Amino acid sequence: MPTPAWLQNPWKQNPWFESVAVAQRRARKRLPAPVYGALVAGSERGQTVADNQAAFAELGFAPHVAGHRAQRCMATTVMGQEVSLPVLISPTGVQAVHPDGEVAVARAAAARGTVMGLSNFASKPVEEVVAACPSTFFQMYWTGDRDVMVQRMERARAAGAKGLIATLDWSFSMGRDWGSPEIPEKVDLATMVRMAPQVIGKPMWLASFLRSGGIPDLTAPNLAPPGGPAPTFFGAYYEWMTTPPPSWEDVEWMRRQWGGPFMLKGVCRVDDAKRAVDAGVTAISVSNHGGNNLDGTPAAIRMVKPIADAVGGQVEVVMDGGIRRGSDVVKALALGARAVLIGRAYLWGLAANGQAGVENVLDVLRSGIDSALLGLGVSDIRELAPGHLIVPDGFHRVLGVQAPLMTEKVELPGPA
Ligand SMILES: Cc1cc2nc3c(=O)[nH]c(=O)nc-3n(C[C@H](O)[C@H](O)[C@H](O)COP(=O)(O)O)c2cc1C
């Protein structure tokens, strides 16, 4: 028999949240400071991570008062996978948010009819994640030698991953003005004692890990050699740092080796987008790694239209960075994106309430997309166009079209 309402704990918080901002506040409360700090991240002074969100607020709507559409459709496909809303899970290599980690995220993605992007730095093996969400794209950095990369691709393919995301926008930029969170090399007794003050004040987080069998081990199981142990997060990062950076030929090689739907994530420039087309990719994600790559890169949404105009007829153009509400998704689609990927939004949902929290985030975004379509009098996301938005002058950033700056000799005026 269900507990009558008058007998339920009146202090227990309703786990449902109405916005991503509320999920973020709950995540901050629940997570140990270093874990929360790793989610917020953003390199150097945080200019790019701030612009990713601020730029969406520069775009406006002009809603109709009547003549709205009763039926509104937001289903689409991305790299051959059907999605019930134009929002996919972006791969995030982040540990210790929730004991069920990426498996909980994958279950939520499957329950809400979308694609799971799984990072090669994730805490759960690709086999478990694909079992939870058959529409999974596996993400790889350019790390290790070619034999190692082939072996990792084969493992993901054998597990049933439906696509590969190659993320190449990483410059190993160190140092954040607000301080980087401490990530221990391994979780042993000494580490536990040292970090105890940060964890003791987070009893719900601690209890959830203890209930599921222990504290997080901070390893990357998808980077393990066949039959071997998973490397530590730092071991994996060292391999990545010491791998020579990829060329465009390497991108094409990776695409051929995978042999299926292939997304290049991290494209900012029109010239790079065109080279990606030449390399034979299926899709590109216009992205600045959520503000974690070179600080000073413009907000991803500022770069979408120029890139979609240039290559949108040849490859699928998606974007990620700064999506916090359904109206942000509609803005990105109106500027030419086919769909968006979300990072922090679902991580906060995961921290706040596990699988249900990720579902909650996807539901919040779905209902926000629906409201925006209703207000704009649009019945299908495919109808969205720039004319549906109020776009201020100078909003877009067209990168990589003119000759690179600083190649021309500039005559400086002499002293007056
Ligand atoms: C904590 C964290 C870890 C991330 N790890 C990865 C990763 O392993 N692979 C990857 O391709 N992108 C990674 N990203 C970038 C996301 O996939 C995505 O581009 C970014 O989060 C989008 O911005 P948003 O967080 O504002 O939605 C990470 C982002 C964050 C915040």
The ligand as a MOL file (V3000), in Angstrom:
LIG
                    3D

  0  0  0     0  0            999 V3000
M  V30 BEGIN CTAB
M  V30 COUNTS 31 33 0 0 0
M  V30 BEGIN ATOM
M  V30 1 C 33.7840 17.7540 -17.2780 0
M  V30 2 C 33.8190 17.6260 -18.7640 0
M  V30 3 C 34.4700 16.5520 -19.3630 0
M  V30 4 C 34.5000 16.4410 -20.7540 0
M  V30 5 N 35.1160 15.3520 -21.3230 0
M  V30 6 C 35.0540 15.2020 -22.6620 0
M  V30 7 C 35.5610 14.0150 -23.2600 0
M  V30 8 O 36.0720 13.1270 -22.6060 0
M  V30 9 N 35.4540 13.9030 -24.6020 0
M  V30 10 C 34.8800 14.8850 -25.3780 0
M  V30 11 O 34.7890 14.7350 -26.5940 0
M  V30 12 N 34.4060 16.0090 -24.8290 0
M  V30 13 C 34.4520 16.1720 -23.4980 0
M  V30 14 N 33.9030 17.2850 -22.9260 0
M  V30 15 C 33.2380 18.2720 -23.7800 0
M  V30 16 C 31.7640 17.9140 -23.9800 0
M  V30 17 O 31.6050 16.7790 -24.7910 0
M  V30 18 C 31.0150 19.0530 -24.6640 0
M  V30 19 O 31.7240 19.4620 -25.8050 0
M  V30 20 C 30.8010 20.2410 -23.7340 0
M  V30 21 O 30.5670 19.8320 -22.4110 0
M  V30 22 C 29.6250 21.0550 -24.2410 0
M  V30 23 O 29.4270 22.1800 -23.4540 0
M  V30 24 P 28.3400 22.2430 -22.2670 0
M  V30 25 O 28.9560 21.5300 -21.1240 0
M  V30 26 O 28.2040 23.6970 -22.0340 0
M  V30 27 O 27.0960 21.5800 -22.7750 0
M  V30 28 C 33.8840 17.4300 -21.5470 0
M  V30 29 C 33.2180 18.5100 -20.9420 0
M  V30 30 C 33.1770 18.6100 -19.5630 0
M  V30 31 C 32.4540 19.7680 -18.9440 0
M  V30 END ATOM
M  V30 BEGIN BOND
M  V30 1 1 1 2
M  V30 2 1 2 3
M  V30 3 2 2 30
M  V30 4 2 3 4
M  V30 5 1 4 5
M  V30 6 1 4 28
M  V30 7 2 5 6
M  V30 8 1 6 7
M  V30 9 1 6 13
M  V30 10 2 7 8
M  V30 11 1 7 9
M  V30 12 1 9 10
M  V30 13 2 10 11
M  V30 14 1 10 12
M  V30 15 2 12 13
M  V30 16 1 13 14
M  V30 17 1 14 15
M  V30 18 1 14 28
M  V30 19 1 15 16
M  V30 20 1 16 17
M  V30 21 1 16 18
M  V30 22 1 18 19
M  V30 23 1 18 20
M  V30 24 1 20 21
M  V30 25 1 20 22
M  V30 26 1 22 23
M  V30 27 1 23 24
M  V30 28 2 24 25
M  V30 29 1 24 26
M  V30 30 1 24 27
M  V30 31 2 28 29
M  V30 32 1 29 30
M  V30 33 1 30 31
M  V30 END BOND
M  V30 END CTAB
M  END
